[in-house]
């Protein structure tokens, strides 16, 4: 009987030890709607950019200089950007940083990024056989529509992961500021840089 009690005590102790690490691992999981590892340092127009989310998608972006598909990483000062894109809902007084990246072939035609590396800011006609980025900053007003915007004049994105989640670091100079940062951007199939928030704020 004494041996049986000893065995039960050992089994119970082992079961208790294995449950504690599982609980700790569950608590350590990232919460959906936030993007760990996305930060922006510096100022634009005298204001800091408090990054709360980042998402990525393959897109055709009008208003940018590529002739075909590219890769969009959008960083926002508000959370749940993918859900907002799906519902076509805007965020009052939100700000966005859009990094539209592409690789060009020998004729200058663009395609979405497919490899890590340094992507350089350009404007005008995309140079051939290059890794390129156009960085765009937008401020939206109380009605969720654009009130001002600007493009970076110099800088680079260095991609460390060209697949989901996309990750990298950046350093950009804008007409009214300079920012550096990093991103970790899960895929968002609804992300559309040409969309207007049709359902309002």
C-alpha angles and dihedrals in degrees: 000000000000090000091051092052091049091052092050091050091052093049092048091049092051092049091051093050094052094050096057098061091048091056092049092050091051091052091051096058115112116256115245113251095040128087114217113211099026114123137154121201126190132033141283116200088353093302129110120231113231102200114210103163144015131191136173139207143160108256149162101236118200115206091040126096102246120108096212142004124347140167120261123203110183121193117192140192088225134060132248097035093161092054090048090051091051092051093039089233124147133214119235113243091359124157127210136193112203121195110192109189133182144161118230128212127221090283094049096253113148132232133174117277115274104172140041118256144098118314114195130213115250138162133206120016112013110244115238125258093014143128106232143180135189111199115203128187122198134184117202124202135223090286091053092246125122116276098173141355143177141183126233114255097203141004146082144253116215109202116209093177123029093183131066120324089037114209137184150123129254144194118193137175116206128185090261105027154358128245138179129186151126136250142202106193123184118208117272114187091193095058108120120170090198096056124114117207094256092177093055127228 
